């Protein structure tokens, strides 16, 4: 009898627990159990999804989906949040499109792209789209504000439509064009300065050329000394504070001296190639010859390619070394011309034409 009572009590306890479990599942009667998106995977767990007419908000579904911790941030790449995906914080996409079919507990933000919210999506935060199109399905569950700021000029959308690799290639090509333009502008500036020098101070120009032609080793040494000495002089002016107003004029003088010496060297080189031509033609020929490595390097770098790029960079390195070396040598020639003293001419020196002739008459020619 006691044994029968124990068994009866145990059965009643099981019935009570079963009824309690059934009552606990009553609020979930509106949910239907669906298989995973991949029916061929028997190990995938079923996912509980709500119908459109139930009264539960997105927070009630937290424990029935596979959560994803942290924010979702993507730059330059389209992102799709699947039906079974949960973003527990914010979903932010910049420079691409964002499509939401699952749940986002925070804000859904898309900048520079289109934001699409599917019918089964649940977004507990704000929906913000800047520079694109916002499309929200009427069946989607959104609980806060919707903000759509269109780009009136289409700048953001145009930028996102450009492939990053293609954009990088265009920027690289534009850089090559700008390099050629800068070299040509520098060449024209040298020609203009040469015209001013040969027109207004031809005697000083000729004096620098004589020093560079006849005293080349001294010009090289003075160029090296100037390269070391001028920074020290500028530093001394900075320390004394009183000489700070002089520094801009000193820098301008150094630049003019350097370019002048370079133009003089170009004239000497062009004079050997075109000895009978005008001085400006000689300077033009010398500058073209000295700038040829830079110009050839720019042209080789323009089409691209491994071999052409390597050869173009080699020509540019040679051209830069050549230009810098001749600039310092020219600076030394100008400094030497300024420091050199002229030999005094004796006013009473006897000229050969005034010597007395054989007849003793000093005025005979």
C-alpha positions as CSV (number, residue, x, y, z in Angstrom):
1,X,0.0,0.0,0.0
2,X,2.8,2.3,0.9
3,X,4.5,1.3,-2.3
4,X,1.4,2.1,-4.4
5,X,1.1,5.5,-2.7
6,X,4.7,6.3,-3.6
7,X,4.2,5.4,-7.2
8,X,0.9,7.3,-7.4
9,X,2.6,10.4,-6.0
10,X,5.5,10.1,-8.4
11,X,3.1,9.9,-11.4
12,X,1.2,12.9,-10.1
13,X,4.4,14.9,-9.8
14,X,5.3,14.1,-13.4
15,X,1.9,15.2,-14.6
16,X,2.2,18.5,-12.6
17,X,5.6,19.2,-14.1
18,X,4.3,18.5,-17.6
19,X,1.3,20.8,-17.2
20,X,3.6,23.5,-15.9
21,X,5.9,23.2,-18.8
22,X,3.0,23.3,-21.2
23,X,1.7,26.5,-19.6
24,X,5.2,28.0,-19.9
25,X,5.1,27.4,-23.6
26,X,1.7,29.0,-24.1
27,X,3.1,32.5,-24.8
28,X,5.2,31.0,-27.6
29,X,2.2,29.4,-29.5
30,X,2.5,32.1,-32.2
31,X,6.0,30.9,-33.1
32,X,6.6,28.3,-35.7
33,X,9.7,26.2,-35.8
34,X,11.6,26.4,-39.1
35,X,14.6,24.6,-40.4
36,X,17.8,26.4,-41.0
37,X,18.6,28.1,-44.3
38,X,20.7,25.2,-45.3
39,X,18.3,22.1,-45.4
40,X,21.2,19.9,-46.4
41,X,22.9,20.5,-43.0
42,X,21.2,18.2,-40.5
43,X,23.3,19.5,-37.6
44,X,22.0,23.1,-38.0
45,X,19.7,24.0,-35.1
46,X,16.2,25.3,-35.9
47,X,15.6,29.0,-35.6
48,X,12.4,30.4,-34.1
49,X,10.9,33.3,-36.0
50,X,7.9,35.4,-35.1
51,X,4.8,36.0,-37.3
52,X,3.9,39.4,-38.4
53,X,0.9,39.7,-36.1
54,X,2.4,38.7,-32.8
55,X,2.8,41.3,-30.1
56,X,6.4,40.8,-29.1
57,X,9.1,43.4,-29.7
58,X,12.6,42.7,-30.8
59,X,14.0,42.3,-27.3
60,X,11.8,39.2,-26.7
61,X,13.6,37.5,-29.6
62,X,17.1,38.0,-28.2
63,X,17.4,34.4,-26.8
64,X,16.0,32.8,-30.0
65,X,18.6,34.1,-32.4
66,X,22.4,33.6,-32.7
67,X,23.8,36.9,-31.3
68,X,26.8,38.7,-32.6
69,X,28.7,40.8,-30.1
70,X,30.0,44.3,-30.7
71,X,29.3,46.8,-33.4
72,X,29.3,46.1,-37.2
73,X,31.6,48.6,-39.0
74,X,32.4,48.3,-42.7
75,X,34.2,50.9,-44.9
76,X,34.0,50.6,-48.7
77,X,32.3,47.2,-48.7
78,X,28.6,46.3,-49.0
79,X,27.2,44.4,-46.0
80,X,24.1,42.2,-45.7
81,X,22.7,41.3,-42.3
82,X,20.9,38.0,-42.8
83,X,17.6,36.9,-41.3
84,X,19.3,34.8,-38.6
85,X,21.9,37.4,-37.8
86,X,21.7,39.7,-34.7
87,X,23.8,42.8,-34.2
88,X,23.7,43.6,-30.5
89,X,25.0,47.1,-30.9
90,X,25.2,49.5,-34.0
91,X,25.6,48.6,-37.6
92,X,27.6,51.2,-39.5
93,X,28.6,51.1,-43.2
94,X,30.6,53.9,-44.9
95,X,31.0,54.2,-48.6
96,X,28.9,51.2,-49.4
97,X,25.4,49.8,-49.2
98,X,23.8,48.3,-46.1
99,X,21.0,45.7,-46.3
100,X,19.2,44.5,-43.1
101,X,17.1,41.3,-43.0
102,X,17.9,40.4,-39.4
103,X,17.9,42.3,-36.2
104,X,20.0,45.3,-35.1
105,X,19.6,46.2,-31.4
106,X,21.3,49.6,-31.9
107,X,21.3,52.1,-34.8
108,X,21.5,51.2,-38.4
109,X,23.7,53.8,-40.2
110,X,24.7,54.0,-43.8
111,X,26.8,56.9,-45.2
112,X,27.5,57.3,-48.9
113,X,25.4,54.3,-49.9
114,X,21.9,52.9,-50.0
115,X,20.2,51.5,-46.8
116,X,17.6,48.8,-47.4
117,X,15.5,47.3,-44.6
118,X,13.8,44.0,-45.4
119,X,10.3,42.8,-44.3
120,X,11.6,40.5,-41.4
121,X,14.1,43.1,-40.1
122,X,14.0,44.4,-36.6
123,X,15.8,47.6,-35.7
124,X,15.5,48.8,-32.2
125,X,17.6,52.0,-32.7
126,X,17.5,54.8,-35.2
127,X,17.8,54.4,-39.0
128,X,20.1,56.9,-40.5
129,X,21.1,57.2,-44.2
130,X,23.3,60.0,-45.5
131,X,24.0,60.4,-49.2
132,X,22.0,57.5,-50.5
133,X,18.5,56.0,-50.8
134,X,16.6,54.7,-47.8
135,X,14.1,51.9,-48.4
136,X,12.2,50.4,-45.5
137,X,9.7,47.6,-46.0
138,X,6.3,48.2,-44.4
139,X,6.5,44.9,-42.6
140,X,9.8,45.7,-41.0
141,X,9.8,46.6,-37.3
142,X,11.4,49.9,-36.4
143,X,11.0,51.5,-33.0
144,X,12.8,54.8,-33.3
145,X,13.5,57.6,-35.8
146,X,14.2,57.4,-39.5
147,X,16.6,60.0,-40.9
148,X,17.4,60.2,-44.6
149,X,19.8,63.0,-45.7
150,X,20.2,62.9,-49.5
151,X,23.4,64.2,-51.1
152,X,22.2,67.1,-53.4
153,X,25.3,67.0,-55.5
154,X,25.8,63.2,-55.7
155,X,29.4,63.5,-54.5
156,X,29.2,60.7,-51.9
157,X,27.5,58.4,-54.3
158,X,29.9,59.1,-57.1
159,X,32.8,58.4,-54.8
160,X,31.4,55.1,-53.6
161,X,30.7,54.0,-57.2
162,X,34.4,54.3,-58.0
163,X,36.5,51.2,-57.5
164,X,39.3,51.8,-55.1
165,X,42.0,50.3,-57.3
166,X,40.8,52.3,-60.4
167,X,40.8,55.4,-58.3
168,X,44.3,54.7,-57.1
169,X,45.4,54.2,-60.7
170,X,43.9,57.5,-61.7
171,X,45.6,59.3,-58.9
172,X,48.9,57.7,-59.8
173,X,48.5,58.8,-63.4
174,X,47.6,62.4,-62.4
175,X,50.7,62.5,-60.2
176,X,52.8,61.5,-63.2
177,X,51.3,64.3,-65.3
178,X,51.8,66.8,-62.5
179,X,55.5,65.8,-62.3
180,X,56.0,66.5,-66.0
181,X,54.2,69.8,-65.6
182,X,56.4,70.9,-62.7
183,X,59.6,70.0,-64.5
184,X,58.4,72.0,-67.5
185,X,57.5,75.0,-65.3
186,X,61.0,74.8,-63.7
187,X,62.6,74.7,-67.2
188,X,60.6,77.8,-68.4
189,X,61.5,79.7,-65.2
190,X,65.2,79.1,-65.9
191,X,64.8,80.4,-69.4
192,X,63.1,83.5,-68.2
193,X,65.8,84.1,-65.6
194,X,68.5,83.6,-68.2
195,X,66.8,86.2,-70.4
196,X,66.8,88.7,-67.5
197,X,70.5,88.0,-66.6
198,X,71.8,88.3,-70.2
199,X,69.8,91.5,-70.8
200,X,70.3,93.5,-67.6
201,X,73.6,92.3,-66.1
202,X,75.6,90.8,-69.0
203,X,79.0,91.9,-67.6
204,X,78.4,90.1,-64.3
205,X,77.1,87.1,-66.2
206,X,80.3,87.0,-68.2
207,X,82.4,87.4,-65.1
208,X,80.7,84.3,-63.4
209,X,81.3,82.4,-66.7
210,X,85.0,83.3,-66.7
211,X,85.4,82.1,-63.1
212,X,83.6,78.8,-63.8
213,X,85.6,78.2,-67.0
214,X,89.0,79.1,-65.7
215,X,88.7,78.3,-61.9
216,X,86.5,75.2,-61.9
217,X,88.1,73.4,-58.9
218,X,87.9,76.6,-56.8
219,X,84.2,76.9,-57.8
220,X,83.6,73.3,-56.7
221,X,85.3,73.9,-53.3
222,X,83.4,77.2,-52.8
223,X,80.1,75.4,-53.7
224,X,80.7,72.8,-51.0
225,X,81.8,75.4,-48.5
226,X,78.6,77.4,-49.3
227,X,76.5,74.4,-48.9
228,X,77.8,73.9,-45.4
229,X,78.3,77.6,-44.5
230,X,74.9,79.1,-45.4
231,X,72.9,76.9,-43.0
232,X,75.3,77.9,-40.2
233,X,74.8,81.6,-41.1
234,X,71.0,81.2,-41.1
235,X,71.2,79.4,-37.7
236,X,73.3,82.2,-36.3
237,X,70.8,84.7,-37.5
238,X,68.0,82.7,-35.8
239,X,69.9,82.6,-32.5
240,X,70.7,86.3,-32.5
241,X,67.0,87.1,-33.2
242,X,68.1,90.5,-34.5
243,X,69.0,89.0,-37.8
244,X,65.7,87.2,-38.3
245,X,64.4,89.8,-40.8
246,X,67.5,89.3,-42.9
247,X,66.9,85.5,-43.3
248,X,64.2,85.8,-46.1
249,X,66.5,88.0,-48.2
250,X,69.4,85.7,-47.6
251,X,67.4,82.7,-48.7
252,X,66.3,84.6,-51.8
253,X,69.9,85.5,-52.6
254,X,71.0,81.9,-52.2
255,X,68.3,80.7,-54.6
256,X,69.1,83.4,-57.2
257,X,72.9,82.7,-56.9
258,X,72.2,78.9,-57.4
259,X,70.0,79.4,-60.4
260,X,72.4,81.9,-61.9
261,X,75.4,79.5,-61.7
262,X,73.3,76.7,-63.2
263,X,72.3,78.9,-66.1
264,X,75.9,79.9,-66.6
265,X,77.0,76.3,-66.7
266,X,74.2,75.6,-69.3
267,X,75.5,78.5,-71.4
268,X,79.0,77.0,-71.4
269,X,77.7,73.6,-72.4
270,X,75.5,75.1,-75.1
271,X,78.4,77.2,-76.3
272,X,80.3,74.0,-77.1
273,X,77.4,72.6,-79.0
274,X,76.4,75.8,-80.9
275,X,79.4,78.1,-80.9
276,X,78.1,80.4,-83.5
277,X,74.6,80.9,-82.3
278,X,73.0,83.5,-80.1
279,X,73.5,83.3,-76.3
280,X,69.9,82.4,-75.6
281,X,70.0,79.5,-78.1
282,X,73.1,78.3,-76.4
283,X,71.4,78.5,-72.9
284,X,68.4,76.7,-74.3
285,X,70.5,73.8,-75.7
286,X,72.5,73.5,-72.5
287,X,69.3,73.4,-70.3
288,X,67.7,70.8,-72.6
289,X,70.8,68.6,-72.3
290,X,71.0,69.0,-68.5
291,X,67.3,68.3,-68.1
292,X,67.1,65.4,-70.5
293,X,67.4,62.7,-67.8
294,X,64.5,64.2,-65.8
295,X,62.3,64.6,-68.9
296,X,63.1,61.1,-70.2
297,X,62.4,59.6,-66.8
298,X,59.0,61.4,-66.7
299,X,58.1,60.1,-70.1
300,X,59.1,56.5,-69.2
301,X,57.1,56.6,-66.0
302,X,53.9,57.7,-67.8
303,X,52.8,54.4,-69.5
304,X,53.7,52.3,-66.4
305,X,55.1,48.7,-66.4
306,X,57.8,47.2,-64.4
307,X,60.7,47.7,-66.8
308,X,59.7,51.2,-67.9
309,X,59.0,52.3,-64.3
310,X,62.4,51.0,-63.1
311,X,64.2,52.7,-66.0
312,X,62.2,55.9,-65.5
313,X,63.1,56.1,-61.8
314,X,66.8,55.5,-62.7
315,X,66.8,58.4,-65.1
316,X,65.1,60.6,-62.6
317,X,67.6,59.8,-59.9
318,X,70.5,60.5,-62.3
319,X,68.9,63.8,-63.4
320,X,68.2,65.0,-59.8
321,X,71.8,64.2,-58.8
322,X,73.1,66.1,-61.8
323,X,70.9,69.1,-61.2
324,X,71.8,69.4,-57.5
325,X,75.5,69.0,-58.2
326,X,75.6,71.7,-60.8
327,X,73.5,74.0,-58.7
328,X,76.1,73.9,-55.9
329,X,78.9,74.3,-58.3
330,X,77.2,77.3,-59.9
331,X,76.6,78.7,-56.4
332,X,80.3,78.4,-55.8
333,X,81.1,80.2,-59.1
334,X,78.8,83.1,-58.2
335,X,80.3,83.5,-54.7
336,X,83.8,83.3,-56.2
337,X,83.0,86.0,-58.7
338,X,81.7,88.2,-55.9
339,X,84.7,87.7,-53.7
340,X,87.4,88.0,-56.4
341,X,89.2,91.3,-56.7
342,X,90.0,92.9,-60.0
343,X,93.6,93.7,-60.8
344,X,94.2,97.5,-60.8
345,X,95.1,99.0,-64.2
346,X,98.1,101.3,-64.1
347,X,97.1,104.6,-65.7
348,X,100.6,105.6,-66.9
349,X,101.4,102.2,-68.4
350,X,103.2,102.5,-71.7
351,X,101.3,101.1,-74.6
352,X,103.1,99.4,-77.6
353,X,101.6,101.8,-80.0
354,X,103.2,104.8,-78.2
355,X,106.8,103.5,-78.4
356,X,109.2,105.8,-80.4
357,X,109.9,104.7,-84.0
358,X,113.3,104.3,-85.6
359,X,113.4,108.0,-86.6
360,X,113.1,109.1,-83.0
361,X,109.7,110.6,-83.4
362,X,107.4,109.4,-80.7
363,X,104.2,110.2,-82.6
364,X,105.0,107.9,-85.4
365,X,102.5,105.1,-85.8
